[in-house]
Amino acid sequence: SENGTRCILSSISEFPEGFFTPQERKDGGIVIYFIIILYMFLAVSIVCDDYFLPSLEIISECLGLSQDVAGATFMAAGSSAPELVTAFLGAFVTKGDIGVSTILGSAIYNLLGISAACGLFSSVVSRLSCWPLFRDCLAYAISAAAVLAMISDNRIYWYESASLLLIYGCYVLVLCFDIKINQYLMKKFSPCCTCFTKAMEENTEQQPLVGWREESGPLIRQQSRTDSGIFQDELDYSQLSTSLHGLDEISEDHPNVFTMPEADMKRILWVLSLPIITLLYLTIPDCRRQFWRNWFMVTFLISAAWISAITYVLVWMVTIAGETLGIPESVMGLTLLAAGTSVPDTVASVLVARKGNGDMAMSNIVGSNVFDMLCLGIPWFIKTAFINTSGPIEVNSSGLTYTAISLICSIVFIFLAVHLNGWKIDKRLGTICLVLYLVFTVLSILYELGIIGNNPTRVCGN
């Protein structure tokens, strides 16, 4: 730093050189990058729709997971695979600090931006439950507070990174006993909480059903099995769960990925995406077909790996395009890069929201942020406990106060927005979240540029 000005490394320094020189990009080569960006968006949607979400559905059926638990665990872990890869690269390869723009931009985009996309791009009104959203928001608030407390002294010690793993372990433990905790809270707080009271009234009016209620009002998940864990003993539970892709009727006659769609527009997209469809078909077992059904975990892992690879290329192209257009680094981190790294979360959440699975979509949104905190803890713990045991990891915690306030406000706002909207995901909620996201982003950009607050930054070497 120089005269109080903070120097940040350029994002483009962490990627290979592009296909063209800076001058060639300005002379028209930038168009190629935008074409690749659009193609990567298409590739991510194909991976999620044809492989990732079907494997998630079978995992949920085999383990007896409810919508929100599946969204907060397997779905969050798979769609957040790019963040885990990025965290390992930052800790062991680039040795980069935790940039304020990266944490702030990704967190706010995940909470508000993806919620806006689910509301605006889904034609189905999805009902939401009180408990899953409250549970995930509380877990994220605790994990975010823990990370902020750790980096307050600019150093990360092994026991601090281990505490992040412990927090996530406690979160998974809560998910394991989700039903019992849910029922206890319903009985305890029903006199003072409207949504819990409505759920209790619905329970007395109708026999408990397996699965999810979608008739009216804010939803609370019903008792679906006799045990208290995430594992189920009755095979009927999976048959009654809401299917994302009609997987309850899996058979050999499932449409092949090479079957040409009937609509003209879909045919054009199908022809354009044929190379990626072929590549994915040759590398990922299609667990929707009876022959590959038992390979669902392989499908899940390989599709998550493909999501990471595609997202890496996407962020690489976006970074080069941003530099060519002269967009400041701090603005890139808060907007294009934050959205780019969260493309899998966005696509997956919108797809399940379109199927009416609102709890799974919201649990994935918030659960992905909780998993992102684990993504920081794993490489930190490995490096401090096994590789570099002589001292802590040095990090940059500039803007800590503003980051803390923004994260907490975004969590509170998304919870209040859902509550005021009647516990459902629709276009009105999407509009509210979009407005809130734009407000947060503008304020964050003004802060990063030093226009408000006291945070002057510049790219190193400029």
C-alpha positions as semicolon CSV with decimal commas, in nm:
position;residue;x (nm);y (nm);z (nm)
1;S;0,000;0,000;0,000
2;E;0,103;0,355;-0,066
3;N;-0,039;0,664;0,111
4;G;-0,325;0,454;0,243
5;T;-0,413;0,317;-0,100
6;R;-0,469;-0,058;-0,113
7;C;-0,313;-0,248;-0,401
8;I;-0,506;-0,548;-0,534
9;L;-0,383;-0,803;-0,786
10;S;-0,550;-0,810;-1,126
11;S;-0,787;-1,106;-1,167
12;I;-0,651;-1,174;-1,516
13;S;-0,311;-1,260;-1,365
14;E;-0,464;-1,579;-1,222
15;F;-0,565;-1,714;-1,566
16;P;-0,374;-1,825;-1,879
17;E;-0,325;-1,576;-2,160
18;G;-0,617;-1,537;-2,399
19;F;-0,639;-1,626;-2,766
20;F;-0,581;-1,271;-2,883
21;T;-0,360;-0,981;-2,789
22;P;-0,523;-0,680;-2,614
23;Q;-0,526;-0,488;-2,941
24;E;-0,681;-0,778;-3,133
25;R;-0,954;-0,805;-2,869
26;K;-1,033;-0,434;-2,905
27;D;-1,040;-0,471;-3,285
28;G;-1,322;-0,726;-3,271
29;G;-1,180;-1,036;-3,104
30;I;-1,392;-0,961;-2,798
31;V;-1,691;-1,101;-2,991
32;I;-1,536;-1,449;-2,981
33;Y;-1,512;-1,426;-2,602
34;F;-1,878;-1,332;-2,572
35;I;-1,975;-1,627;-2,794
36;I;-1,775;-1,861;-2,568
37;I;-1,941;-1,706;-2,261
38;L;-2,289;-1,772;-2,402
39;Y;-2,189;-2,127;-2,499
40;M;-2,062;-2,194;-2,146
41;F;-2,398;-2,077;-2,006
42;L;-2,567;-2,327;-2,238
43;A;-2,324;-2,602;-2,133
44;V;-2,388;-2,546;-1,762
45;S;-2,765;-2,564;-1,814
46;I;-2,729;-2,895;-2,004
47;V;-2,508;-3,051;-1,734
48;C;-2,747;-2,942;-1,458
49;D;-3,068;-3,041;-1,636
50;D;-2,959;-3,376;-1,786
51;Y;-2,714;-3,512;-1,529
52;F;-2,664;-3,314;-1,207
53;L;-3,026;-3,269;-1,094
54;P;-3,136;-3,623;-1,195
55;S;-2,850;-3,771;-0,990
56;L;-2,948;-3,545;-0,700
57;E;-3,306;-3,670;-0,720
58;I;-3,198;-4,035;-0,698
59;I;-2,963;-3,956;-0,408
60;S;-3,254;-3,788;-0,229
61;E;-3,477;-4,089;-0,290
62;C;-3,217;-4,342;-0,172
63;L;-3,138;-4,148;0,147
64;G;-3,493;-4,032;0,210
65;L;-3,394;-3,666;0,198
66;S;-3,656;-3,393;0,194
67;Q;-3,640;-3,109;-0,057
68;D;-3,472;-2,858;0,170
69;V;-3,216;-3,101;0,315
70;A;-3,119;-3,221;-0,032
71;G;-3,087;-2,862;-0,149
72;A;-2,874;-2,760;0,150
73;T;-2,636;-3,056;0,126
74;F;-2,576;-3,242;-0,200
75;M;-2,716;-2,974;-0,429
76;A;-2,522;-2,697;-0,252
77;A;-2,201;-2,901;-0,253
78;G;-2,227;-2,994;-0,621
79;S;-2,322;-2,650;-0,752
80;S;-2,057;-2,488;-0,528
81;A;-1,779;-2,711;-0,661
82;P;-1,629;-2,415;-0,856
83;E;-1,594;-2,218;-0,532
84;L;-1,415;-2,512;-0,368
85;V;-1,173;-2,539;-0,661
86;T;-1,118;-2,161;-0,654
87;A;-1,050;-2,171;-0,279
88;F;-0,785;-2,443;-0,323
89;L;-0,625;-2,251;-0,610
90;G;-0,619;-1,935;-0,399
91;A;-0,459;-2,113;-0,102
92;F;-0,202;-2,330;-0,280
93;V;-0,143;-2,188;-0,631
94;T;-0,205;-1,814;-0,661
95;K;-0,154;-1,746;-0,286
96;G;-0,418;-1,473;-0,321
97;D;-0,581;-1,294;-0,030
98;I;-0,951;-1,301;0,045
99;G;-1,069;-1,004;-0,158
100;V;-1,355;-0,803;-0,010
101;S;-1,519;-0,784;-0,353
102;T;-1,516;-1,164;-0,395
103;I;-1,675;-1,242;-0,057
104;L;-1,921;-0,955;-0,071
105;G;-2,019;-0,993;-0,436
106;S;-2,071;-1,368;-0,432
107;A;-2,260;-1,370;-0,102
108;I;-2,503;-1,095;-0,199
109;Y;-2,550;-1,234;-0,549
110;N;-2,624;-1,582;-0,413
111;L;-2,882;-1,451;-0,167
112;L;-3,053;-1,178;-0,366
113;G;-2,950;-1,226;-0,729
114;I;-3,041;-1,595;-0,752
115;S;-3,363;-1,538;-0,555
116;A;-3,453;-1,270;-0,809
117;A;-3,379;-1,511;-1,095
118;C;-3,595;-1,784;-0,939
119;G;-3,887;-1,545;-0,902
120;L;-3,860;-1,374;-1,240
121;F;-3,775;-1,675;-1,460
122;S;-4,016;-1,924;-1,308
123;S;-4,376;-1,938;-1,426
124;V;-4,471;-2,157;-1,129
125;V;-4,549;-2,006;-0,788
126;S;-4,351;-2,212;-0,535
127;R;-4,459;-2,233;-0,172
128;L;-4,199;-2,205;0,103
129;S;-4,164;-2,340;0,457
130;C;-4,068;-2,130;0,760
131;W;-3,825;-2,366;0,928
132;P;-3,586;-2,455;0,638
133;L;-3,529;-2,090;0,545
134;F;-3,481;-1,983;0,907
135;R;-3,246;-2,277;0,972
136;D;-3,026;-2,206;0,668
137;C;-3,017;-1,829;0,724
138;L;-2,915;-1,879;1,088
139;A;-2,642;-2,126;0,987
140;Y;-2,508;-1,884;0,727
141;A;-2,511;-1,592;0,970
142;I;-2,311;-1,795;1,225
143;S;-2,059;-1,919;0,968
144;A;-2,015;-1,571;0,817
145;A;-1,963;-1,421;1,162
146;A;-1,703;-1,690;1,235
147;V;-1,508;-1,612;0,916
148;L;-1,520;-1,239;0,983
149;A;-1,395;-1,293;1,340
150;M;-1,109;-1,511;1,211
151;I;-0,974;-1,262;0,959
152;S;-1,007;-0,961;1,191
153;D;-0,639;-0,990;1,287
154;N;-0,527;-1,066;0,928
155;R;-0,413;-1,416;1,032
156;I;-0,569;-1,761;1,008
157;Y;-0,451;-2,028;1,254
158;W;-0,516;-2,402;1,228
159;Y;-0,762;-2,409;1,518
160;E;-0,960;-2,122;1,360
161;S;-0,992;-2,305;1,029
162;A;-1,083;-2,623;1,219
163;S;-1,368;-2,435;1,386
164;L;-1,518;-2,369;1,041
165;L;-1,524;-2,743;0,975
166;L;-1,683;-2,794;1,318
167;I;-1,955;-2,538;1,243
168;Y;-2,041;-2,710;0,915
169;G;-2,042;-3,046;1,093
170;C;-2,294;-2,909;1,345
171;Y;-2,504;-2,779;1,054
172;V;-2,512;-3,126;0,896
173;L;-2,598;-3,276;1,237
174;V;-2,896;-3,040;1,263
175;L;-3,006;-3,155;0,917
176;C;-2,985;-3,518;1,033
177;F;-3,236;-3,450;1,312
178;D;-3,430;-3,195;1,108
179;I;-3,775;-3,349;1,162
180;K;-3,755;-3,368;1,542
181;I;-3,619;-3,014;1,568
182;N;-3,890;-2,892;1,332
183;Q;-4,167;-3,053;1,536
184;Y;-4,026;-2,923;1,865
185;L;-4,011;-2,567;1,733
186;M;-4,362;-2,595;1,592
187;K;-4,497;-2,685;1,938
188;K;-4,277;-2,436;2,123
189;F;-4,331;-2,126;1,912
190;S;-4,671;-2,182;1,753
191;P;-4,845;-1,943;1,998
192;C;-4,627;-1,649;1,887
193;C;-4,543;-1,734;1,527
194;T;-4,813;-1,713;1,262
195;C;-4,653;-1,949;1,016
196;F;-4,605;-2,217;1,282
197;T;-4,965;-2,170;1,401
198;K;-5,100;-2,224;1,050
199;A;-4,889;-2,536;1,016
200;M;-5,022;-2,673;1,346
201;E;-5,382;-2,603;1,234
202;E;-5,320;-2,787;0,909
203;N;-5,182;-3,081;1,104
204;T;-5,501;-3,109;1,314
205;E;-5,729;-3,080;1,012
206;Q;-5,559;-3,346;0,805
207;Q;-5,364;-3,665;0,866
208;P;-4,988;-3,627;0,831
209;L;-4,880;-3,700;0,478
210;V;-4,545;-3,799;0,339
211;G;-4,383;-3,523;0,139
212;W;-4,478;-3,159;0,110
213;R;-4,802;-2,963;0,145
214;E;-4,869;-2,713;-0,134
215;E;-5,234;-2,613;-0,083
216;S;-5,218;-2,276;0,087
217;G;-5,024;-2,057;0,326
218;P;-4,668;-2,083;0,449
219;L;-4,562;-2,443;0,455
220;I;-4,414;-2,664;0,723
221;R;-4,285;-3,008;0,631
222;Q;-4,496;-3,293;0,767
223;Q;-4,370;-3,592;0,964
224;S;-4,272;-3,825;0,682
225;R;-4,115;-4,121;0,859
226;T;-4,083;-4,270;1,204
227;D;-3,711;-4,220;1,244
228;S;-3,555;-3,886;1,327
229;G;-3,263;-3,894;1,086
230;I;-3,216;-3,820;0,720
231;F;-3,214;-4,190;0,637
232;Q;-3,545;-4,363;0,577
233;D;-3,661;-4,717;0,627
234;E;-3,977;-4,712;0,418
235;L;-3,941;-4,728;0,043
236;D;-4,277;-4,553;-0,002
237;Y;-4,123;-4,223;0,106
238;S;-3,920;-4,181;-0,210
239;Q;-4,216;-4,272;-0,429
240;L;-4,423;-3,985;-0,288
241;S;-4,153;-3,719;-0,315
242;T;-4,193;-3,453;-0,579
243;S;-3,988;-3,554;-0,880
244;L;-3,776;-3,301;-1,066
245;H;-3,759;-3,490;-1,390
246;G;-4,021;-3,760;-1,364
247;L;-3,766;-3,997;-1,217
248;D;-4,033;-4,188;-1,030
249;E;-4,107;-4,351;-1,363
250;I;-3,755;-4,425;-1,479
251;S;-3,747;-4,680;-1,756
252;E;-3,544;-4,779;-2,057
253;D;-3,762;-4,574;-2,291
254;H;-3,645;-4,242;-2,142
255;P;-3,584;-4,001;-2,434
256;N;-3,228;-4,020;-2,558
257;V;-3,021;-3,699;-2,535
258;F;-2,976;-3,720;-2,914
259;T;-3,351;-3,702;-2,978
260;M;-3,420;-3,383;-3,173
261;P;-3,681;-3,152;-3,012
262;E;-3,997;-3,068;-3,204
263;A;-4,003;-2,689;-3,149
264;D;-3,802;-2,487;-3,402
265;M;-3,618;-2,274;-3,146
266;K;-3,528;-2,576;-2,937
267;R;-3,400;-2,749;-3,251
268;I;-3,163;-2,461;-3,320
269;L;-3,030;-2,471;-2,962
270;W;-3,003;-2,851;-2,984
271;V;-2,793;-2,834;-3,302
272;L;-2,569;-2,564;-3,150
273;S;-2,523;-2,763;-2,830
274;L;-2,467;-3,099;-3,006
275;P;-2,088;-3,095;-2,946
276;I;-2,125;-3,048;-2,571
277;I;-2,417;-3,298;-2,561
278;T;-2,196;-3,560;-2,729
279;L;-1,901;-3,490;-2,499
280;L;-2,115;-3,516;-2,187
281;Y;-2,286;-3,832;-2,315
282;L;-1,947;-4,001;-2,362
283;T;-1,812;-3,899;-2,020
284;I;-2,112;-3,907;-1,780
285;P;-2,341;-4,207;-1,720
286;D;-2,704;-4,103;-1,766
287;C;-2,863;-4,223;-1,440
288;R;-3,211;-4,147;-1,576
289;R;-3,184;-4,468;-1,780
290;Q;-3,237;-4,795;-1,598
291;F;-2,900;-4,937;-1,707
292;W;-2,707;-4,654;-1,536
293;R;-2,942;-4,594;-1,243
294;N;-2,709;-4,746;-0,982
295;W;-2,427;-4,523;-1,104
296;F;-2,595;-4,208;-0,971
297;M;-2,305;-4,116;-0,740
298;V;-2,062;-4,138;-1,033
299;T;-2,299;-3,918;-1,233
300;F;-2,313;-3,668;-0,944
301;L;-1,933;-3,647;-0,904
302;I;-1,848;-3,629;-1,275
303;S;-2,119;-3,371;-1,343
304;A;-1,988;-3,161;-1,051
305;A;-1,638;-3,185;-1,204
306;W;-1,775;-3,074;-1,541
307;I;-1,956;-2,785;-1,373
308;S;-1,626;-2,674;-1,217
309;A;-1,439;-2,695;-1,548
310;I;-1,707;-2,507;-1,742
311;T;-1,730;-2,239;-1,473
312;Y;-1,351;-2,193;-1,482
313;V;-1,362;-2,128;-1,857
314;L;-1,663;-1,900;-1,809
315;V;-1,493;-1,687;-1,542
316;W;-1,173;-1,681;-1,749
317;M;-1,359;-1,544;-2,052
318;V;-1,557;-1,295;-1,839
319;T;-1,235;-1,168;-1,679
320;I;-1,067;-1,107;-2,014
321;A;-1,382;-0,943;-2,153
322;G;-1,404;-0,717;-1,849
323;E;-1,042;-0,609;-1,882
324;T;-1,088;-0,540;-2,255
325;L;-1,392;-0,323;-2,184
326;G;-1,201;-0,134;-1,913
327;I;-1,423;-0,239;-1,622
328;P;-1,243;-0,176;-1,289
329;E;-1,130;-0,483;-1,095
330;S;-1,338;-0,400;-0,790
331;V;-1,651;-0,364;-1,003
332;M;-1,572;-0,693;-1,181
333;G;-1,551;-0,880;-0,852
334;L;-1,886;-0,747;-0,737
335;T;-2,075;-0,804;-1,061
336;L;-1,951;-1,019;-1,351
337;L;-1,714;-1,245;-1,156
338;A;-1,961;-1,291;-0,869
339;A;-2,234;-1,388;-1,117
340;G;-1,996;-1,602;-1,322
341;T;-1,882;-1,819;-1,031
342;S;-2,245;-1,861;-0,922
343;V;-2,381;-1,972;-1,261
344;P;-2,430;-2,338;-1,149
345;D;-2,622;-2,225;-0,840
346;T;-2,836;-1,993;-1,054
347;V;-2,917;-2,254;-1,319
348;A;-2,986;-2,531;-1,067
349;S;-3,207;-2,312;-0,845
350;V;-3,409;-2,175;-1,138
351;L;-3,462;-2,526;-1,279
352;V;-3,599;-2,667;-0,952
353;A;-3,805;-2,349;-0,889
354;R;-3,971;-2,404;-1,227
355;K;-4,073;-2,749;-1,105
356;G;-4,238;-2,593;-0,799
357;N;-3,971;-2,708;-0,553
358;G;-3,928;-2,375;-0,376
359;D;-3,777;-2,516;-0,056
360;M;-3,505;-2,694;-0,248
361;A;-3,426;-2,378;-0,446
362;M;-3,402;-2,154;-0,137
363;S;-3,205;-2,413;0,062
364;N;-2,960;-2,439;-0,226
365;I;-2,924;-2,060;-0,239
366;V;-2,849;-2,017;0,131
367;G;-2,688;-2,360;0,176
368;S;-2,439;-2,280;-0,101
369;N;-2,321;-1,980;0,099
370;V;-2,280;-2,198;0,407
371;F;-2,082;-2,446;0,196
372;D;-1,869;-2,159;0,061
373;M;-1,753;-2,094;0,416
374;L;-1,655;-2,461;0,438
375;C;-1,471;-2,414;0,107
376;L;-1,256;-2,158;0,285
377;G;-1,204;-2,378;0,591
378;I;-1,083;-2,693;0,412
379;P;-0,781;-2,544;0,227
380;W;-0,696;-2,322;0,525
381;F;-0,694;-2,623;0,760
382;I;-0,489;-2,840;0,523
383;K;-0,232;-2,565;0,474
384;T;-0,197;-2,461;0,838
385;A;-0,221;-2,808;0,994
386;F;-0,020;-3,021;0,750
387;I;0,175;-2,811;0,497
388;N;0,284;-2,483;0,655
389;T;0,273;-2,554;1,029
390;S;0,530;-2,288;1,118
391;G;0,290;-1,996;1,107
392;P;-0,061;-1,872;1,021
393;I;-0,196;-1,773;0,679
394;E;-0,175;-1,399;0,611
395;V;-0,497;-1,250;0,473
396;N;-0,629;-0,905;0,393
397;S;-0,928;-0,798;0,605
398;S;-0,972;-0,445;0,474
399;G;-1,337;-0,342;0,467
400;L;-1,427;-0,593;0,737
401;T;-1,694;-0,376;0,900
402;Y;-1,869;-0,294;0,574
403;T;-1,859;-0,662;0,472
404;A;-2,015;-0,772;0,801
405;I;-2,294;-0,515;0,782
406;S;-2,372;-0,602;0,419
407;L;-2,383;-0,977;0,478
408;I;-2,605;-0,947;0,785
409;C;-2,838;-0,701;0,610
410;S;-2,870;-0,924;0,303
411;I;-2,963;-1,223;0,523
412;V;-3,222;-1,020;0,715
413;F;-3,366;-0,865;0,398
414;I;-3,413;-1,195;0,214
415;F;-3,590;-1,346;0,517
416;L;-3,817;-1,042;0,557
417;A;-3,887;-1,027;0,184
418;V;-4,004;-1,389;0,182
419;H;-4,215;-1,334;0,496
420;L;-4,383;-1,018;0,362
421;N;-4,449;-1,193;0,030
422;G;-4,656;-1,464;0,196
423;W;-4,387;-1,737;0,195
424;K;-4,390;-1,803;-0,175
425;I;-4,155;-1,751;-0,470
426;D;-4,320;-1,547;-0,743
427;K;-4,244;-1,255;-0,972
428;R;-4,314;-1,001;-0,698
429;L;-4,049;-1,158;-0,474
430;G;-3,815;-1,170;-0,774
431;T;-3,865;-0,798;-0,835
432;I;-3,806;-0,712;-0,467
433;C;-3,486;-0,918;-0,457
434;L;-3,365;-0,765;-0,784
435;V;-3,414;-0,411;-0,650
436;L;-3,238;-0,500;-0,323
437;Y;-2,951;-0,662;-0,515
438;L;-2,906;-0,355;-0,734
439;V;-2,904;-0,127;-0,427
440;F;-2,646;-0,342;-0,246
441;T;-2,431;-0,371;-0,559
442;V;-2,430;0,004;-0,629
443;L;-2,338;0,083;-0,267
444;S;-2,066;-0,183;-0,272
445;I;-1,919;-0,052;-0,597
446;L;-1,916;0,304;-0,462
447;Y;-1,738;0,175;-0,151
448;E;-1,483;-0,027;-0,349
449;L;-1,407;0,272;-0,570
450;G;-1,356;0,492;-0,264
451;I;-1,645;0,725;-0,349
452;I;-1,810;0,648;-0,015
453;G;-1,625;0,538;0,295
454;N;-1,246;0,521;0,315
455;N;-1,138;0,233;0,094
456;P;-0,924;0,362;-0,196
457;T;-0,800;0,078;-0,415
458;R;-0,595;0,041;-0,728
459;V;-0,475;-0,252;-0,940
460;C;-0,113;-0,339;-0,867
461;G;0,119;-0,207;-1,137
462;N;-0,126;0,063;-1,255
